Protein backbone atom coordinates (compact mmCIF):
# COMPACT_ATOMS: atom_id res chain seq x y z
CA UNK A 1 0.00 0.00 0.00
CA UNK A 2 1.23 3.50 -0.82
CA UNK A 3 1.35 5.84 2.16
CA UNK A 4 -0.13 9.33 1.78
CA UNK A 5 2.46 11.92 0.88
CA UNK A 6 3.26 14.45 3.64
CA UNK A 7 2.49 17.98 2.41
CA UNK A 8 4.01 21.16 3.87
CA UNK A 9 2.97 24.67 2.93
CA UNK A 10 5.40 26.98 4.72
CA UNK A 11 9.14 27.44 4.46
CA UNK A 12 9.46 26.87 8.21
CA UNK A 13 7.69 23.50 7.95
CA UNK A 14 9.70 22.55 4.87
CA UNK A 15 12.99 23.23 6.65
CA UNK A 16 11.81 21.44 9.79
CA UNK A 17 11.04 18.31 7.71
CA UNK A 18 14.38 18.47 5.88
CA UNK A 19 16.52 19.06 8.99
CA UNK A 20 16.68 15.46 10.27
CA UNK A 21 17.45 14.11 6.78
CA UNK A 22 20.21 16.67 6.39
CA UNK A 23 21.54 15.91 9.89
CA UNK A 24 21.63 12.20 9.02
CA UNK A 25 23.82 13.02 6.01
CA UNK A 26 21.15 12.19 3.44
CA UNK A 27 21.08 13.90 0.05
CA UNK A 28 18.07 16.09 -0.65
CA UNK A 29 16.78 16.42 -4.21
CA UNK A 30 14.21 19.00 -5.27
CA UNK A 31 11.80 18.53 -8.18
CA UNK A 32 10.14 21.92 -8.80
CA UNK A 33 6.85 21.74 -10.74
CA UNK A 34 3.66 23.66 -11.35
CA UNK A 35 1.57 20.54 -10.80
CA UNK A 36 -0.73 18.85 -13.35
CA UNK A 37 1.90 16.14 -13.20
CA UNK A 38 2.50 13.67 -16.00
CA UNK A 39 4.96 10.83 -16.56
CA UNK A 40 7.70 13.36 -17.40
CA UNK A 41 7.53 14.90 -13.92
CA UNK A 42 7.31 11.50 -12.26
CA UNK A 43 10.43 10.39 -14.17
CA UNK A 44 12.31 13.27 -12.51
CA UNK A 45 11.25 11.99 -9.08
CA UNK A 46 12.19 8.40 -9.93
CA UNK A 47 15.61 9.48 -11.25
CA UNK A 48 16.24 11.73 -8.23
CA UNK A 49 15.26 8.95 -5.81
CA UNK A 50 17.71 6.58 -7.48
CA UNK A 51 20.72 8.86 -6.91
CA UNK A 52 19.86 8.10 -3.95
CA UNK A 53 18.21 11.10 -2.28
CA UNK A 54 15.28 12.18 -0.21
CA UNK A 55 13.09 13.66 -2.91
CA UNK A 56 10.97 16.73 -2.40
CA UNK A 57 8.53 17.80 -5.11
CA UNK A 58 7.19 21.34 -5.17
CA UNK A 59 3.90 22.41 -6.69
CA UNK A 60 3.48 26.13 -7.17
CA UNK A 61 1.71 27.72 -10.13
CA UNK A 62 3.96 30.74 -10.27
CA UNK A 63 2.01 33.85 -11.26
CA UNK A 64 5.21 35.77 -12.04
CA UNK A 65 6.02 33.62 -15.07
CA UNK A 66 2.65 34.09 -16.80
CA UNK A 67 2.06 37.10 -19.06
CA UNK A 68 -1.14 39.15 -18.84
CA UNK A 69 -2.74 37.24 -21.73
CA UNK A 70 -1.45 33.79 -20.77
CA UNK A 71 -3.15 30.80 -19.20
CA UNK A 72 -2.61 31.37 -15.43
CA UNK A 73 -6.31 31.10 -14.65
CA UNK A 74 -6.93 28.01 -16.76
CA UNK A 75 -3.63 26.29 -15.90
CA UNK A 76 -4.65 22.74 -14.85
CA UNK A 77 -4.64 22.09 -11.07
CA UNK A 78 -5.13 18.73 -9.32
CA UNK A 79 -3.17 18.68 -6.06
CA UNK A 80 -4.83 15.53 -4.70
CA UNK A 81 -4.17 13.58 -7.91
CA UNK A 82 -0.61 14.94 -8.08
CA UNK A 83 0.08 13.98 -4.45
CA UNK A 84 -1.17 10.43 -5.05
CA UNK A 85 1.00 10.08 -8.17
CA UNK A 86 4.05 11.43 -6.32
CA UNK A 87 3.49 9.04 -3.41
CA UNK A 88 3.23 6.16 -5.88
CA UNK A 89 6.75 6.82 -7.24
CA UNK A 90 8.22 7.19 -3.75
CA UNK A 91 8.42 10.95 -3.39
CA UNK A 92 9.24 11.78 0.25
CA UNK A 93 7.62 15.20 0.67
CA UNK A 94 5.49 17.74 -1.21
CA UNK A 95 6.00 21.45 -0.70
CA UNK A 96 2.89 23.27 -1.97
CA UNK A 97 3.01 26.86 -0.75
CA UNK A 98 0.32 29.49 -1.22
CA UNK A 99 1.28 32.56 -3.29
CA UNK A 100 1.59 34.68 -0.10
CA UNK A 101 4.22 32.28 1.28
CA UNK A 102 6.37 32.70 -1.83
CA UNK A 103 5.64 36.38 -2.45
CA UNK A 104 4.68 37.94 0.91
CA UNK A 105 3.52 41.55 1.07
CA UNK A 106 6.39 43.85 0.17
CA UNK A 107 8.20 41.28 -2.00
CA UNK A 108 10.35 43.39 -4.33
CA UNK A 109 13.09 41.23 -5.81
CA UNK A 110 13.41 40.19 -9.44
CA UNK A 111 16.04 37.68 -10.57
CA UNK A 112 16.99 38.35 -14.16
CA UNK A 113 19.41 36.32 -16.26
CA UNK A 114 20.31 38.78 -19.02
CA UNK A 115 20.74 37.56 -22.58
CA UNK A 116 19.51 33.98 -22.17
CA UNK A 117 16.13 35.34 -21.01
CA UNK A 118 15.65 37.64 -23.98
CA UNK A 119 15.80 35.25 -26.94
CA UNK A 120 13.43 32.53 -28.27
CA UNK A 121 10.68 31.98 -25.66
CA UNK A 122 11.91 35.09 -23.84
CA UNK A 123 11.27 37.21 -26.93
CA UNK A 124 7.80 35.67 -27.39
CA UNK A 125 6.97 35.83 -23.66
CA UNK A 126 8.52 39.02 -22.18
CA UNK A 127 9.19 38.68 -18.45
CA UNK A 128 8.58 34.93 -18.45
CA UNK A 129 12.13 33.92 -17.56
CA UNK A 130 12.44 36.61 -14.89
CA UNK A 131 9.45 34.94 -13.25
CA UNK A 132 11.03 31.50 -13.62
CA UNK A 133 14.44 32.69 -12.38
CA UNK A 134 12.91 34.47 -9.39
CA UNK A 135 10.78 31.54 -8.23
CA UNK A 136 13.47 28.92 -8.85
CA UNK A 137 16.02 30.97 -6.91
CA UNK A 138 13.51 31.16 -4.08
CA UNK A 139 12.69 27.43 -4.15
CA UNK A 140 16.37 26.48 -4.20
CA UNK A 141 17.21 28.74 -1.27
CA UNK A 142 14.08 27.73 0.68
CA UNK A 143 15.00 24.03 0.43
CA UNK A 144 18.82 24.33 0.29
CA UNK A 145 18.68 21.06 -1.63
CA UNK A 146 21.81 19.26 -2.79
CA UNK A 147 20.35 18.81 -6.28
CA UNK A 148 17.39 20.07 -8.30
CA UNK A 149 15.94 18.29 -11.31
CA UNK A 150 14.36 19.85 -14.40
CA UNK A 151 13.07 18.34 -17.64
CA UNK A 152 14.95 19.10 -20.85
CA UNK A 153 11.70 19.90 -22.68
CA UNK A 154 12.06 23.43 -21.33
CA UNK A 155 15.62 23.61 -22.64
CA UNK A 156 15.89 27.40 -22.47
CA UNK A 157 14.56 27.33 -18.90
CA UNK A 158 17.27 24.80 -18.00
CA UNK A 159 19.93 27.09 -19.54
CA UNK A 160 18.59 30.06 -17.53
CA UNK A 161 18.55 28.03 -14.29
CA UNK A 162 22.06 26.65 -14.83
CA UNK A 163 23.31 30.21 -15.42
CA UNK A 164 21.63 31.68 -12.33
CA UNK A 165 22.85 28.84 -10.11
CA UNK A 166 26.42 29.40 -11.32
CA UNK A 167 26.22 33.20 -11.18
CA UNK A 168 24.75 33.24 -7.65
CA UNK A 169 27.08 30.51 -6.33
CA UNK A 170 24.10 28.40 -5.31
CA UNK A 171 25.24 25.09 -3.89
CA UNK A 172 22.42 23.12 -5.49
CA UNK A 173 23.50 20.99 -8.48
CA UNK A 174 21.17 21.55 -11.44
CA UNK A 175 20.37 18.30 -13.25
CA UNK A 176 18.57 18.04 -16.60
CA UNK A 177 16.51 14.94 -17.38
CA UNK A 178 15.86 13.76 -20.98
CA UNK A 179 12.45 14.57 -22.44
CA UNK A 180 9.78 11.94 -21.80
CA UNK A 181 7.69 11.39 -24.94
CA UNK A 182 4.40 9.72 -25.80
CA UNK A 183 4.66 6.62 -28.00
CA UNK A 184 4.03 8.80 -31.08
CA UNK A 185 6.91 11.14 -30.18
CA UNK A 186 5.06 14.14 -28.71
CA UNK A 187 6.89 15.51 -25.67
CA UNK A 188 4.74 15.14 -22.55
CA UNK A 189 3.46 18.50 -21.30
CA UNK A 190 0.70 19.64 -18.97
CA UNK A 191 -0.50 21.86 -21.82
CA UNK A 192 -1.13 18.84 -24.10
CA UNK A 193 -4.42 18.53 -22.15
CA UNK A 194 -5.65 21.62 -24.01
CA UNK A 195 -5.35 19.95 -27.45
CA UNK A 196 -8.47 18.73 -29.24
CA UNK A 197 -8.31 15.20 -30.68
CA UNK A 198 -7.42 16.50 -34.15
CA UNK A 199 -4.83 18.91 -32.74
CA UNK A 200 -3.31 16.09 -30.68
CA UNK A 201 -2.96 14.02 -33.86
CA UNK A 202 -1.38 16.95 -35.74
CA UNK A 203 0.99 17.71 -32.84
CA UNK A 204 3.26 14.79 -33.71
CA UNK A 205 4.47 16.86 -36.68
CA UNK A 206 6.54 18.90 -34.20
CA UNK A 207 8.90 16.14 -33.00
CA UNK A 208 8.86 14.65 -36.50
CA UNK A 209 10.02 17.93 -38.07
CA UNK A 210 12.74 18.37 -35.44
CA UNK A 211 14.02 14.81 -35.81
CA UNK A 212 14.06 15.04 -39.61
CA UNK A 213 15.93 18.35 -39.45
CA UNK A 214 18.40 17.07 -36.83
CA UNK A 215 19.20 14.03 -38.98
CA UNK A 216 19.70 16.23 -42.05
CA UNK A 217 21.98 18.63 -40.15
CA UNK A 218 23.98 15.73 -38.74
CA UNK A 219 24.41 14.46 -42.30
CA UNK A 220 25.84 17.83 -43.33
CA UNK A 221 22.79 19.61 -44.80
CA UNK A 222 22.85 23.42 -44.75
CA UNK A 223 21.02 24.95 -41.80
CA UNK A 224 18.93 27.62 -43.62
CA UNK A 225 17.39 25.13 -46.09
CA UNK A 226 16.89 22.51 -43.37
CA UNK A 227 15.13 24.95 -41.05
CA UNK A 228 12.97 26.23 -43.94
CA UNK A 229 11.88 22.65 -44.72
CA UNK A 230 11.03 22.06 -41.03
CA UNK A 231 9.06 25.32 -40.96
CA UNK A 232 7.12 24.25 -44.07
CA UNK A 233 6.36 20.83 -42.53
CA UNK A 234 4.93 22.50 -39.41
CA UNK A 235 2.83 24.91 -41.50
CA UNK A 236 1.51 21.98 -43.55
CA UNK A 237 0.49 20.22 -40.31
CA UNK A 238 -1.54 23.25 -39.21
CA UNK A 239 0.87 25.01 -36.82
CA UNK A 240 0.23 28.76 -36.95
CA UNK A 241 2.02 30.89 -35.98
CA UNK A 242 5.44 29.32 -35.63
CA UNK A 243 7.20 31.47 -33.02
CA UNK A 244 10.60 30.04 -33.91
CA UNK A 245 12.42 27.02 -35.19
CA UNK A 246 16.12 27.53 -34.80
CA UNK A 247 19.54 25.93 -34.37
CA UNK A 248 21.55 27.25 -31.41
CA UNK A 249 24.51 26.55 -29.19
CA UNK A 250 23.15 24.25 -26.48
CA UNK A 251 24.46 26.34 -23.56
CA UNK A 252 24.43 29.98 -24.68
CA UNK A 253 21.53 29.71 -27.18
CA UNK A 254 23.66 31.90 -29.47
CA UNK A 255 24.96 30.84 -32.86
CA UNK A 256 26.05 27.20 -32.95
CA UNK A 257 29.79 26.72 -32.49
CA UNK A 258 31.57 23.95 -34.43
CA UNK A 259 32.57 21.18 -32.06
CA UNK A 260 30.22 22.35 -29.31
CA UNK A 261 26.85 20.71 -28.46
CA UNK A 262 24.02 22.24 -30.50
CA UNK A 263 20.26 22.17 -30.05
CA UNK A 264 17.37 22.51 -32.45
CA UNK A 265 14.49 24.29 -30.73
CA UNK A 266 10.94 25.14 -31.79
CA UNK A 267 7.81 26.78 -30.44
CA UNK A 268 4.59 26.86 -32.42
CA UNK A 269 0.86 27.13 -31.94
CA UNK A 270 -1.85 24.59 -32.67
CA UNK A 271 -5.13 26.43 -32.22
CA UNK A 272 -4.92 28.10 -28.79
CA UNK A 273 -2.10 25.87 -27.51
CA UNK A 274 1.56 26.76 -27.70
CA UNK A 275 3.86 23.73 -27.90
CA UNK A 276 7.63 23.69 -27.48
CA UNK A 277 10.15 20.97 -28.17
CA UNK A 278 13.86 20.52 -28.81
CA UNK A 279 16.37 17.88 -29.84
CA UNK A 280 20.15 17.54 -29.68
CA UNK A 281 22.00 17.99 -32.96
CA UNK A 282 25.34 16.40 -33.73
CA UNK A 283 26.81 19.01 -36.10
CA UNK A 284 29.64 17.90 -38.34
O1 LIG B 1 8.93 24.04 -15.51
C1 LIG B 1 8.11 24.41 -14.66
O2 LIG B 1 7.19 23.69 -14.32
C2 LIG B 1 8.25 25.78 -14.02
O3 LIG B 1 8.71 26.71 -14.93
C3 LIG B 1 9.12 25.77 -12.75
C4 LIG B 1 10.57 25.37 -13.06
C5 LIG B 1 8.56 24.82 -11.72
C6 LIG B 1 9.16 27.17 -12.14
O4 LIG B 1 7.87 27.62 -11.82
Boltz pocket constraint, residues with backbone or C-beta under 6 A from the ligand:
constraints:
  - pocket:
      binder: B
      contacts: [[A, 32], [A, 33], [A, 34], [A, 60], [A, 62], [A, 65], [A, 131], [A, 132], [A, 135], [A, 136], [A, 154], [A, 157]]
      max_distance: 6.0
